[in-house]
Each structure stands twice: as C-alpha cells, then as structure tokens.
Amino acid sequence: MLSNFIQKNLAKARYKLLSDRTYFGEIPGLKGVWASAKNLEVCRTGLTEILENWLFLKLCSKEKISGFVVQTD
C-alpha cells in the first residue's frame, strides 16, 4: 500500500535542469514535495526521501491524502 503510493507519485515527478546546472524535482499536486541537487540521480533519491517523510507526517497527523486509502479488515 505505501510502496504503491510512493511509486505512483514518483512516476509523476517533474525534473528541471536549472541555469546553475543543478537539478530541481517536484511532484505536482503534493505541496512541499520537492528536492534539488547537483545531479539528477541525487535529486531523484532526495525526492524519494522527501516523499516518504511527507507521507509519514501526513499519516501521523491523520490528514487526508488524495489517492491514498487505508484499508482496514
């Protein structure tokens, strides 16, 4: 469930090469989920970590997350 949410949203990520030759990445629709780094791979890794932390904080605060459904049996 968590992995699916993370992978689905990472697939939506947008990356830009900035004028200073660093990379900026963000996930549209997820406010505050962005990263920047000197190379694309480090930017992707950072964005993954930011998304994981964002999701953890949202779950801890019991905020609704669009596209995420907690299943209870």
ChimeraX attribute file (.defattr): number of C-alpha atoms within 10 A of each C-alpha:
attribute: neighborCount
match mode: 1-to-1
recipient: residues
	/A:1	9
	/A:2	13
	/A:3	9
	/A:4	10
	/A:5	15
	/A:6	15
	/A:7	11
	/A:8	12
	/A:9	17
	/A:10	17
	/A:11	9
	/A:12	12
	/A:13	16
	/A:14	13
	/A:15	17
	/A:16	13
	/A:17	15
	/A:18	11
	/A:19	7
	/A:20	7
	/A:21	11
	/A:22	14
	/A:23	20
	/A:24	20
	/A:25	20
	/A:26	23
	/A:27	19
	/A:28	14
	/A:29	10
	/A:30	14
	/A:31	9
	/A:32	12
	/A:33	21
	/A:34	22
	/A:35	21
	/A:36	20
	/A:37	18
	/A:38	14
	/A:39	13
	/A:40	17
	/A:41	11
	/A:42	14
	/A:43	21
	/A:44	23
	/A:45	13
	/A:46	18
	/A:47	23
	/A:48	20
	/A:49	15
	/A:50	17
	/A:51	23
	/A:52	17
	/A:53	13
	/A:54	16
	/A:55	20
	/A:56	13
	/A:57	12
	/A:58	13
	/A:59	13
	/A:60	9
	/A:61	9
	/A:62	9
	/A:63	10
	/A:64	10
	/A:65	12
	/A:66	8
	/A:67	8
	/A:68	13
	/A:69	11
	/A:70	8
	/A:71	6
	/A:72	4
	/A:73	2
